[in-house]
Amino acid sequence: MRKIIMFIFLILSLGTMIAFTASINDLLSFFDFGVFDLDEILYLFENNDLDEILPTLGFVLWGLFQLYGIPLIVFLVSLNGLAIKKN
């Protein structure tokens, strides 16, 4: 019974993270932000001082943690619970 409950929460949290990602993609395409170019981001990291980048990077990562934090924690706890062998 414990494994079934953990599996259900694993699927629900994975579905939540996928739904968040799809909604962010729809939101970005609605506002016509397009796709992030990895080469452009790497160029910014190479040509700017780290002290200028850290506040912006911290703000973006804080927002992503707020969005994905709880579903990710539930996913990892459920995955760990399913992986543990009970005697």
C-alpha distances in whole Angstrom, upper triangle without the diagonal:
4,5,5,6,9,10,11,13,14,16,17,19,20,21,23,25,26,27,29,31,32,33,35,36,37,39,41,42,43,45,47,46,45,43,43,46,45,48,49,47,48,51,51,49,52,55,54,54,50,51,51,48,46,46,45,42,41,41,39,36,36,35,33,31,31,30,27,26,23,21,22,21,18,18,19,16,13,15,16,12,11,15,14,14,12,15
4,5,5,6,9,10,11,12,14,15,17,18,20,21,23,24,26,27,29,30,32,33,35,36,37,39,41,42,44,45,44,43,41,41,44,42,46,47,44,45,49,48,46,49,52,51,50,47,48,48,45,42,43,42,39,38,38,36,33,33,33,30,28,28,27,24,23,20,19,19,18,15,15,15,13,10,12,12,9,9,12,12,12,11,13
4,5,5,6,9,10,10,12,14,15,16,18,20,21,22,24,26,27,28,30,32,33,34,36,37,39,40,42,43,42,41,39,39,41,40,43,45,42,43,47,46,44,47,50,49,49,45,47,47,44,41,42,41,38,37,37,35,32,32,32,29,27,28,26,23,23,20,18,18,17,14,13,14,12,9,10,11,8,6,10,10,11,10,14
4,5,5,6,9,10,11,12,14,15,16,18,20,21,22,24,26,27,28,30,32,33,34,36,37,39,41,42,41,40,38,39,41,40,44,45,42,43,47,47,45,48,51,50,50,47,48,48,44,42,42,41,39,37,37,35,33,32,32,29,27,28,26,23,23,20,18,19,18,14,14,15,14,10,12,14,11,9,13,14,14,14,17
4,5,5,6,9,10,11,12,14,15,16,18,20,21,23,24,26,27,29,30,31,33,35,36,37,39,40,39,39,37,38,40,39,43,44,41,42,46,45,44,47,49,48,48,45,46,46,42,40,40,39,37,35,35,33,31,30,29,27,25,25,23,21,20,17,15,17,16,12,12,14,12,9,11,13,10,10,14,14,16,15,18
4,5,5,6,9,10,10,12,14,15,16,18,20,21,23,24,26,27,29,30,31,33,35,36,38,39,37,37,35,35,37,36,40,41,38,39,43,42,40,43,46,45,45,42,42,43,39,37,37,36,34,32,32,31,28,27,27,24,22,23,21,19,18,15,13,14,13,9,9,10,8,5,8,9,7,7,10,12,13,14,17
4,5,5,6,9,10,11,12,14,15,17,18,20,21,22,24,26,27,28,30,32,33,34,36,37,36,35,33,34,36,35,39,40,37,38,42,42,40,43,46,45,45,42,43,43,40,38,38,37,34,33,33,31,28,28,27,25,23,24,22,19,19,16,14,14,14,11,9,11,11,7,8,11,9,7,11,13,15,15,19
4,5,5,6,9,10,11,12,14,15,16,18,20,21,22,24,26,27,28,30,31,32,35,36,35,34,33,33,36,35,39,40,38,39,42,42,41,44,46,45,46,42,43,43,40,38,38,36,34,33,32,30,28,28,27,24,23,23,21,18,18,16,13,14,14,11,10,13,12,9,11,14,12,11,14,16,18,19,22
4,5,5,6,8,10,10,12,14,15,16,18,20,21,22,24,25,27,28,30,31,33,34,33,33,31,31,34,33,37,38,35,37,40,39,38,41,44,42,43,39,40,40,37,35,34,33,31,29,29,27,25,24,23,21,19,19,17,15,15,12,9,11,11,7,7,10,9,7,9,12,11,11,14,16,18,19,22
4,6,5,6,9,10,11,12,14,15,17,18,20,21,23,24,26,27,29,30,32,33,32,31,29,29,32,31,34,35,33,34,38,37,36,39,41,40,40,37,38,38,35,33,33,32,29,28,28,26,23,23,23,20,18,19,17,14,14,12,9,9,10,7,5,8,8,5,7,10,10,9,12,14,17,18,22
4,6,5,6,9,10,11,12,14,15,16,18,20,21,22,24,26,27,28,30,31,30,29,28,28,31,30,34,35,33,34,38,37,36,39,42,41,42,39,40,39,36,34,34,33,30,29,29,26,24,25,23,20,20,20,17,15,16,14,10,11,13,10,8,11,12,9,10,14,13,12,15,18,20,21,25
4,5,5,6,9,10,10,12,14,15,16,18,20,21,22,24,26,26,29,30,29,29,27,28,31,31,34,35,33,34,38,37,36,39,42,40,41,38,39,38,35,33,33,31,29,28,27,25,23,23,21,19,18,18,15,13,14,12,8,11,12,9,8,12,13,10,12,15,15,15,17,20,22,23,27
4,5,5,6,9,10,11,12,14,15,17,18,20,21,23,24,25,27,28,27,27,25,26,28,28,32,32,30,31,35,34,33,36,38,37,37,34,35,35,31,30,29,28,25,24,24,22,20,19,18,15,14,14,12,10,10,9,5,7,9,6,6,9,11,9,11,14,14,14,17,19,22,23,27
4,5,5,6,9,10,11,12,14,16,17,18,20,21,23,24,26,27,26,25,23,24,26,25,29,30,28,29,33,32,31,34,37,36,37,34,35,34,31,29,29,28,25,25,24,21,20,20,19,15,15,16,13,10,12,11,7,8,11,9,7,10,12,11,11,14,15,15,16,19,22,24,28
4,5,5,6,9,10,10,12,14,15,16,18,20,21,22,24,25,25,24,23,24,26,26,30,31,29,31,34,33,33,36,38,37,38,35,37,36,32,31,31,29,26,26,25,22,21,21,19,16,17,17,13,12,14,13,9,11,14,12,10,14,15,14,14,18,18,17,20,23,25,27,30
4,5,5,6,9,10,10,12,14,15,16,18,20,21,23,24,23,23,22,23,26,26,30,30,28,30,33,32,31,35,37,35,36,33,34,33,30,29,28,26,24,23,22,20,18,18,16,14,14,13,10,9,11,10,7,9,12,11,10,13,15,14,15,18,19,19,21,24,27,28,32
4,5,5,6,9,10,11,12,14,15,17,18,20,21,22,21,21,19,19,22,22,26,26,24,26,29,28,28,31,33,32,33,30,31,30,27,26,25,23,21,21,20,17,16,16,14,11,12,12,9,6,10,10,7,8,11,11,9,12,15,14,15,18,19,19,21,23,27,28,32
4,5,5,6,9,10,11,12,14,15,17,18,20,21,20,19,18,19,21,21,25,26,24,26,29,29,28,32,34,33,34,32,33,32,28,27,27,25,23,23,22,19,18,19,16,13,15,15,12,10,13,13,10,11,15,14,12,15,18,17,17,20,21,21,22,25,28,30,34
4,5,5,6,9,10,10,12,14,15,16,18,20,19,19,18,19,23,23,27,27,25,28,31,30,30,33,35,34,35,33,34,32,29,28,28,25,23,24,22,19,19,19,16,14,15,15,11,11,14,14,11,13,16,15,14,17,20,19,19,22,24,23,25,28,31,32,36
4,5,5,6,9,10,10,12,14,15,17,18,17,17,17,17,21,21,25,25,23,25,28,27,27,30,32,31,32,30,30,29,26,25,24,21,20,20,18,15,15,15,12,10,12,11,8,8,11,12,10,12,15,15,14,17,19,19,20,23,24,24,26,28,32,33,37
4,5,5,6,9,10,11,12,14,16,16,15,14,13,14,17,18,22,22,20,22,25,24,25,28,30,29,30,28,29,28,24,24,23,21,19,19,18,15,15,16,13,10,13,13,10,9,13,14,12,13,16,17,15,18,21,20,20,23,25,25,26,29,32,34,38
4,5,5,6,9,10,11,12,14,15,15,14,13,15,18,20,23,23,22,25,27,26,27,30,32,31,33,31,32,30,27,27,26,23,22,23,21,18,18,19,16,14,16,16,13,13,16,17,15,16,19,19,18,21,23,23,23,26,27,27,28,31,34,36,40
4,5,5,6,9,10,10,12,14,14,14,14,16,20,21,25,24,23,26,28,27,28,31,32,31,33,31,32,30,27,26,25,22,21,22,20,17,18,18,15,13,16,15,11,13,16,17,15,17,20,20,19,22,24,24,25,28,29,29,30,33,36,38,42
4,5,5,6,9,10,11,12,11,11,12,13,16,18,21,20,19,22,24,23,24,27,28,27,29,27,28,26,23,23,22,19,18,19,16,13,15,15,12,11,14,13,10,12,15,17,15,16,20,20,20,22,25,25,25,28,30,30,31,34,37,39,43
4,5,5,6,9,10,10,10,9,9,11,14,16,20,19,18,21,23,23,24,27,28,27,29,28,29,27,24,24,24,20,19,21,19,15,17,18,15,13,17,17,14,14,18,20,18,19,22,23,21,24,27,27,26,29,31,31,32,35,38,40,44
4,5,5,6,9,10,10,10,11,14,17,20,23,22,21,25,26,26,27,30,31,30,32,31,32,30,27,27,26,23,22,24,21,18,20,21,17,16,19,19,15,17,20,22,20,21,24,25,24,26,29,29,29,32,33,33,34,37,40,42,46
4,5,5,6,9,9,10,12,14,17,20,23,21,20,24,25,24,26,29,29,29,30,29,30,27,24,25,24,20,20,21,19,16,18,19,15,15,18,17,14,16,20,21,20,21,24,25,24,27,29,29,30,33,34,34,36,39,42,44,47
4,5,5,6,5,6,8,10,14,16,19,18,17,21,22,21,23,26,26,25,28,27,27,25,22,23,22,18,18,20,18,15,17,18,15,14,18,18,15,17,20,23,21,22,25,26,26,28,30,31,31,33,35,35,36,39,43,45,48
4,5,5,6,6,8,11,14,17,20,19,19,22,23,23,25,28,28,28,30,29,31,28,25,26,25,22,22,24,21,18,20,22,19,18,22,21,18,20,24,25,24,25,28,29,28,30,33,33,32,35,37,37,38,41,44,46,50
4,5,8,9,12,15,18,21,23,22,22,25,26,25,27,30,30,30,32,31,32,29,27,28,26,23,23,25,22,20,22,23,19,19,23,22,19,21,25,26,25,26,29,30,29,32,34,34,34,37,39,39,40,43,46,48,52
4,6,8,11,14,17,20,22,20,20,24,24,23,25,28,28,27,29,29,29,26,24,25,24,20,21,23,20,18,21,22,18,19,22,21,19,22,25,27,26,27,30,31,30,33,35,35,36,38,40,40,41,44,48,50,53
4,5,9,12,14,18,19,17,18,22,22,21,24,26,26,26,29,29,29,26,24,26,25,21,22,24,21,19,22,23,20,20,24,23,21,23,26,29,27,28,31,32,31,33,36,37,36,39,41,41,42,45,48,50,54
4,7,8,11,14,16,14,15,18,19,18,20,23,23,22,25,25,26,23,20,22,21,17,18,20,18,16,18,20,17,17,21,21,19,21,24,27,26,26,29,31,30,31,34,35,34,37,39,39,40,43,46,49,52
4,7,9,13,15,13,14,17,18,18,20,23,23,23,26,26,27,24,22,23,23,19,19,22,20,17,19,22,19,18,22,23,20,21,25,27,26,26,29,31,29,31,34,34,34,36,39,38,39,42,45,48,51
4,6,9,12,11,12,15,16,16,18,20,21,22,24,24,26,23,20,22,22,18,18,20,19,16,18,20,18,17,20,22,19,20,23,26,24,24,27,29,27,28,32,32,31,34,36,36,36,39,43,45,49
4,6,9,8,8,11,13,12,14,17,18,18,21,20,22,20,17,18,19,15,14,18,17,14,15,18,17,15,19,21,19,19,22,25,24,23,26,28,27,28,31,32,31,33,36,35,36,39,42,45,48
4,6,5,7,9,10,11,13,15,16,17,20,20,22,20,17,19,20,17,16,19,19,16,18,21,20,18,22,24,22,22,25,28,27,26,29,31,29,30,33,34,32,34,38,37,37,40,43,46,50
4,5,5,6,9,10,11,12,14,16,18,18,20,19,16,18,19,16,15,18,19,16,17,20,20,18,21,23,22,22,24,27,26,24,27,30,28,28,31,32,31,32,36,36,35,38,41,44,47
4,5,5,6,9,10,10,12,14,17,17,20,19,16,19,21,18,16,20,21,18,19,23,23,21,24,26,25,25,27,31,30,28,31,33,31,31,35,36,34,36,39,39,38,41,44,47,50
4,5,5,6,9,10,11,12,15,16,19,16,14,17,18,15,15,19,19,17,18,22,21,20,23,25,25,25,27,31,30,28,31,34,32,32,36,37,35,37,40,40,40,43,46,49,52
4,5,5,6,9,10,11,13,13,16,14,11,13,15,12,11,15,16,13,15,18,18,17,20,22,22,22,24,28,27,25,28,31,29,29,33,34,33,34,37,38,37,40,43,46,49
4,5,5,6,9,10,13,12,16,14,12,14,17,15,13,17,18,16,17,20,21,20,22,25,24,24,26,29,29,27,29,32,30,30,33,35,33,34,38,38,37,40,43,46,49
4,5,5,6,8,12,13,16,14,12,15,18,15,15,18,20,18,19,23,23,22,25,27,27,27,29,32,32,30,33,36,34,34,37,39,37,38,42,42,41,43,47,50,53
4,5,5,6,9,10,13,10,9,12,14,12,12,15,16,15,17,20,20,20,23,25,25,25,27,31,31,29,31,34,33,33,36,38,36,38,41,41,41,43,47,49,53
4,6,6,8,8,11,10,8,10,13,12,11,14,16,15,16,19,20,20,21,24,25,25,26,29,30,27,30,33,32,31,34,36,35,35,39,39,38,41,44,47,50
4,6,8,9,13,12,11,13,16,15,14,18,20,19,19,23,24,23,25,28,28,28,29,33,33,31,33,36,35,34,37,39,37,38,42,42,41,43,46,49,52
4,7,9,12,11,10,14,16,15,15,18,20,19,21,24,25,25,27,29,30,30,31,35,35,33,35,38,37,36,40,42,40,41,44,45,44,46,50,52,56
4,6,8,7,7,11,13,12,13,16,17,17,19,21,22,23,25,27,28,28,29,33,34,32,34,37,36,35,38,41,39,40,43,44,43,45,49,52,55
4,5,6,7,9,12,12,13,15,17,18,18,21,22,23,24,27,28,29,29,33,34,32,33,37,36,35,38,40,39,39,43,44,43,45,48,51,54
4,5,5,6,9,10,10,12,14,15,16,18,20,20,21,24,25,26,26,29,31,28,30,33,33,31,34,37,36,36,39,41,40,41,45,47,50
4,6,6,8,10,10,11,14,15,16,17,20,21,21,23,25,26,26,30,31,29,30,34,34,33,35,38,37,37,40,42,41,43,46,48,52
4,6,7,8,9,11,12,14,15,17,18,20,21,23,24,26,26,29,31,29,31,34,34,33,36,38,38,38,41,43,42,44,47,50,53
4,6,6,6,9,10,11,12,14,16,17,18,20,21,22,23,26,28,26,27,31,31,30,33,35,34,35,38,39,39,41,44,47,50
4,6,5,6,8,10,10,12,14,15,16,18,20,20,20,24,26,24,25,28,28,27,30,33,32,32,35,37,36,38,42,44,47
4,6,5,6,9,10,10,12,14,15,16,19,20,20,23,25,24,25,28,29,28,30,33,33,33,36,38,38,39,43,45,48
4,5,5,6,9,10,11,13,14,15,17,18,19,23,24,23,24,27,28,27,30,32,32,33,36,37,37,39,43,45,48
4,5,5,6,8,10,11,12,14,15,16,17,20,22,20,22,25,25,24,27,29,29,30,33,34,34,36,39,41,45
4,5,5,6,9,10,10,12,14,15,15,18,20,19,20,23,24,23,25,28,28,28,31,33,33,34,38,40,43
4,6,5,6,9,10,11,13,14,15,18,20,19,20,23,24,24,26,28,29,29,32,34,34,36,39,41,45
4,5,5,6,9,10,11,12,13,17,18,17,19,22,22,22,25,27,27,28,30,32,32,34,38,40,43
4,5,5,6,9,10,10,11,14,16,14,16,19,19,19,21,24,23,24,27,29,29,31,34,36,40
4,5,5,6,9,10,10,13,15,14,15,18,19,19,21,23,24,25,27,29,29,31,35,36,40
4,5,5,6,9,10,13,14,14,16,18,19,20,22,24,24,25,28,29,30,32,35,37,41
4,5,5,6,8,11,12,11,13,16,16,17,19,21,21,23,25,26,27,29,33,34,38
4,5,5,5,8,10,9,10,13,14,14,16,19,19,20,22,24,25,26,30,32,35
4,6,5,8,10,10,12,14,15,16,18,20,21,22,24,25,26,28,32,33,37
4,6,8,8,9,12,13,14,15,17,19,20,21,23,24,26,28,31,33,36
4,6,6,6,9,10,10,12,14,15,16,18,20,21,22,24,28,29,33
4,6,5,6,9,10,11,12,14,15,16,18,20,21,23,26,28,31
4,5,5,6,9,10,11,12,14,15,16,18,20,21,25,26,29
4,5,5,6,9,10,10,12,14,15,16,18,20,23,25,28
4,5,5,6,9,10,10,12,14,15,16,18,22,24,27
4,5,5,6,8,10,11,12,14,15,17,20,21,25
4,6,5,6,8,10,10,12,14,16,19,20,24
4,6,5,6,9,10,11,12,14,18,19,23
4,5,5,6,8,10,10,12,16,18,21
4,5,5,6,9,10,11,14,15,19
4,5,5,6,9,10,13,14,18
4,5,5,6,9,12,14,18
4,5,5,6,10,12,16
4,5,5,8,10,13
4,6,8,10,13
4,6,9,13
4,6,10
4,6
4
